[in-house]
């Protein structure tokens, strides 16, 4: 299929190596020093982006990234991501985080998709991560699809294979480490990606420079998005209480360790 | 009075999935807390056997959508069936099981009904007369308790938390609903299920023990040699003897894309952690894995944790594991296999 476009819905999240400490920020919870934490592209959305880049290379279409986040953090993340694959950014400025409501996010993402100049939705696939590393709800993309009238949806996708007639094969993760194999007659469709099979592309400064020419204006033009939902109340947020008292066992033989492990495995 | 609806598809053999039983168990708990009415909605090829074997007499009414088009796991037809049931039931709370099929569907259906949805719910409680649910954010790193005033509220419960009802079944009066199976519902065709390449199925969600292999298995050993083939034999033998489920770290899965030595049966489906799964097992044994936070967030629901690692200061040592054995996993696991083989 020629000129098939892909729109990737991709959020940003705090780097997973950072310590996260919940605090109350106004009406809803947030993270302590959230604006100081280094951010990364949401990992599963990142896989979606790399798969999308390969796909549009094959079809000759265009790759768009729609994202909602604080402008400064979006800019920081885009400086890195822009060096990976060529894309056009459409962004909205809002303090989106793990405690934002996915319905509000979906409404705003759908609005951003609608704003893409000349986008023919009937020739477009909508990508994203199947869950975010912040909310982890796995609900946003379905609603974006519903708003845009796209009712062929797949979640936990690891592979897409396009056919010449525009139809495609999809492998979705299901229970027990298996894949559900489906065939769809063609775009439009929503695909929430798991990890896929592609590695992260290496940095390419030339792609980065080309991308940043359009990304910086897109960030400057990013309009504020309203994510407030007065019908959602967080009554409390807390860190897990359980911290284990780790027993460190050294200076005993491999035989003794093996026996201990066997006894432990067999204990009820 | 609140009305609670449990919605689920049936398995291909017409039985209720295990996760649906857990959802029903959760709904019964909630019914008692809210003094609510409980009904059930089921779709699939033939759902009568499931309705006759609910394992409870707490369900007052039922709704069903039947037909060949609703047998397969497909968003468009699943959403249409689920939407028809929810519109007819007019419940203010909809409970759904934690399955790939329903989790793919409910957010879209909730949106069609101008409702809201929350997934991976682990607890219900009543605070000042309001229903409050609990779920994890930031990949199991922060626990949040929340309430909503908007209805209908679709709640997908986390697996392994609630117990399916085991009592006598009372068959509720059930209304059959019809759904127009038009072309838009069948643009997608389900071709079948594919198992990962490899000789054995290594992911066993029901296993008591999770065995995690880290990247160290494919790195140079003390004699300077890489022994990936031997590592594969040791791991597979242990899985066979212990009937455990195999997990891995991201770094081990990523090795294949970097051209390094790999374990042939390890795929990204085995990956546990930030971009992997968060499995539920009673026990977990990690080997050659440093216990970095992005991996350990996937261990939130593993109760007892033991680790074999050469580094006494690895991430596991900082309150993330119960026992850390400072030893060579190659040697120890060979001994473990010998002992298991002798028993």
Boltz contact constraints between the chains, C-beta under 6 A:
constraints:
  - contact:
      token1: [A, 16]
      token2: [B, 274]
      max_distance: 6.0
  - contact:
      token1: [A, 16]
      token2: [B, 294]
      max_distance: 6.0
  - contact:
      token1: [A, 20]
      token2: [B, 138]
      max_distance: 6.0
  - contact:
      token1: [A, 20]
      token2: [B, 141]
      max_distance: 6.0
  - contact:
      token1: [A, 22]
      token2: [B, 142]
      max_distance: 6.0
  - contact:
      token1: [A, 43]
      token2: [B, 275]
      max_distance: 6.0
  - contact:
      token1: [A, 98]
      token2: [B, 137]
      max_distance: 6.0
  - contact:
      token1: [A, 98]
      token2: [B, 138]
      max_distance: 6.0
  - contact:
      token1: [A, 103]
      token2: [B, 116]
      max_distance: 6.0
  - contact:
      token1: [A, 133]
      token2: [B, 139]
      max_distance: 6.0
  - contact:
      token1: [A, 134]
      token2: [B, 138]
      max_distance: 6.0
  - contact:
      token1: [A, 136]
      token2: [B, 139]
      max_distance: 6.0
  - contact:
      token1: [A, 137]
      token2: [B, 119]
      max_distance: 6.0
  - contact:
      token1: [A, 138]
      token2: [B, 103]
      max_distance: 6.0
  - contact:
      token1: [A, 138]
      token2: [B, 119]
      max_distance: 6.0
  - contact:
      token1: [A, 139]
      token2: [B, 107]
      max_distance: 6.0
  - contact:
      token1: [A, 139]
      token2: [B, 117]
      max_distance: 6.0
  - contact:
      token1: [A, 142]
      token2: [B, 107]
      max_distance: 6.0
  - contact:
      token1: [A, 142]
      token2: [B, 108]
      max_distance: 6.0
  - contact:
      token1: [A, 143]
      token2: [B, 107]
      max_distance: 6.0
  - contact:
      token1: [A, 143]
      token2: [B, 111]
      max_distance: 6.0
  - contact:
      token1: [A, 146]
      token2: [B, 108]
      max_distance: 6.0
  - contact:
      token1: [A, 146]
      token2: [B, 111]
      max_distance: 6.0
  - contact:
      token1: [A, 151]
      token2: [B, 76]
      max_distance: 6.0
  - contact:
      token1: [A, 152]
      token2: [B, 187]
      max_distance: 6.0
  - contact:
      token1: [A, 152]
      token2: [B, 188]
      max_distance: 6.0
  - contact:
      token1: [A, 153]
      token2: [B, 75]
      max_distance: 6.0
  - contact:
      token1: [A, 155]
      token2: [B, 104]
      max_distance: 6.0
  - contact:
      token1: [A, 174]
      token2: [B, 100]
      max_distance: 6.0
  - contact:
      token1: [A, 176]
      token2: [B, 205]
      max_distance: 6.0
  - contact:
      token1: [A, 177]
      token2: [B, 203]
      max_distance: 6.0
  - contact:
      token1: [A, 177]
      token2: [B, 269]
      max_distance: 6.0
  - contact:
      token1: [A, 178]
      token2: [B, 193]
      max_distance: 6.0
  - contact:
      token1: [A, 178]
      token2: [B, 195]
      max_distance: 6.0
  - contact:
      token1: [A, 179]
      token2: [B, 194]
      max_distance: 6.0
  - contact:
      token1: [A, 180]
      token2: [B, 193]
      max_distance: 6.0
  - contact:
      token1: [A, 181]
      token2: [B, 191]
      max_distance: 6.0
  - contact:
      token1: [A, 181]
      token2: [B, 192]
      max_distance: 6.0
  - contact:
      token1: [A, 181]
      token2: [B, 194]
      max_distance: 6.0
  - contact:
      token1: [A, 182]
      token2: [B, 188]
      max_distance: 6.0
  - contact:
      token1: [A, 182]
      token2: [B, 190]
      max_distance: 6.0
  - contact:
      token1: [A, 183]
      token2: [B, 189]
      max_distance: 6.0
  - contact:
      token1: [A, 183]
      token2: [B, 191]
      max_distance: 6.0
  - contact:
      token1: [A, 184]
      token2: [B, 188]
      max_distance: 6.0
  - contact:
      token1: [A, 185]
      token2: [B, 187]
      max_distance: 6.0
  - contact:
      token1: [A, 195]
      token2: [B, 268]
      max_distance: 6.0
  - contact:
      token1: [A, 195]
      token2: [B, 275]
      max_distance: 6.0
  - contact:
      token1: [A, 199]
      token2: [B, 257]
      max_distance: 6.0
  - contact:
      token1: [A, 231]
      token2: [B, 148]
      max_distance: 6.0
  - contact:
      token1: [A, 231]
      token2: [B, 149]
      max_distance: 6.0
  - contact:
      token1: [A, 231]
      token2: [B, 150]
      max_distance: 6.0
  - contact:
      token1: [A, 232]
      token2: [B, 148]
      max_distance: 6.0
  - contact:
      token1: [A, 233]
      token2: [B, 147]
      max_distance: 6.0
  - contact:
      token1: [A, 234]
      token2: [B, 144]
      max_distance: 6.0
  - contact:
      token1: [A, 234]
      token2: [B, 146]
      max_distance: 6.0
  - contact:
      token1: [A, 235]
      token2: [B, 132]
      max_distance: 6.0
  - contact:
      token1: [A, 235]
      token2: [B, 145]
      max_distance: 6.0
  - contact:
      token1: [A, 236]
      token2: [B, 145]
      max_distance: 6.0
  - contact:
      token1: [A, 237]
      token2: [B, 142]
      max_distance: 6.0
  - contact:
      token1: [A, 237]
      token2: [B, 144]
      max_distance: 6.0
  - contact:
      token1: [A, 238]
      token2: [B, 143]
      max_distance: 6.0
  - contact:
      token1: [A, 243]
      token2: [B, 319]
      max_distance: 6.0
  - contact:
      token1: [A, 244]
      token2: [B, 319]
      max_distance: 6.0
  - contact:
      token1: [A, 244]
      token2: [B, 322]
      max_distance: 6.0
  - contact:
      token1: [A, 246]
      token2: [B, 317]
      max_distance: 6.0
  - contact:
      token1: [A, 246]
      token2: [B, 319]
      max_distance: 6.0
  - contact:
      token1: [A, 246]
      token2: [B, 321]
      max_distance: 6.0
  - contact:
      token1: [A, 246]
      token2: [B, 324]
      max_distance: 6.0
  - contact:
      token1: [A, 247]
      token2: [B, 323]
      max_distance: 6.0
  - contact:
      token1: [A, 248]
      token2: [B, 312]
      max_distance: 6.0
  - contact:
      token1: [A, 248]
      token2: [B, 317]
      max_distance: 6.0
  - contact:
      token1: [A, 248]
      token2: [B, 324]
      max_distance: 6.0
  - contact:
      token1: [A, 249]
      token2: [B, 325]
      max_distance: 6.0
  - contact:
      token1: [A, 250]
      token2: [B, 326]
      max_distance: 6.0
  - contact:
      token1: [A, 254]
      token2: [B, 327]
      max_distance: 6.0
  - contact:
      token1: [A, 254]
      token2: [B, 331]
      max_distance: 6.0
  - contact:
      token1: [A, 254]
      token2: [B, 332]
      max_distance: 6.0
  - contact:
      token1: [A, 254]
      token2: [B, 335]
      max_distance: 6.0
  - contact:
      token1: [A, 255]
      token2: [B, 335]
      max_distance: 6.0
  - contact:
      token1: [A, 257]
      token2: [B, 325]
      max_distance: 6.0
  - contact:
      token1: [A, 257]
      token2: [B, 327]
      max_distance: 6.0
  - contact:
      token1: [A, 257]
      token2: [B, 332]
      max_distance: 6.0
  - contact:
      token1: [A, 258]
      token2: [B, 332]
      max_distance: 6.0
  - contact:
      token1: [A, 258]
      token2: [B, 335]
      max_distance: 6.0
  - contact:
      token1: [A, 258]
      token2: [B, 336]
      max_distance: 6.0
  - contact:
      token1: [A, 258]
      token2: [B, 339]
      max_distance: 6.0
  - contact:
      token1: [A, 261]
      token2: [B, 336]
      max_distance: 6.0
  - contact:
      token1: [A, 262]
      token2: [B, 339]
      max_distance: 6.0
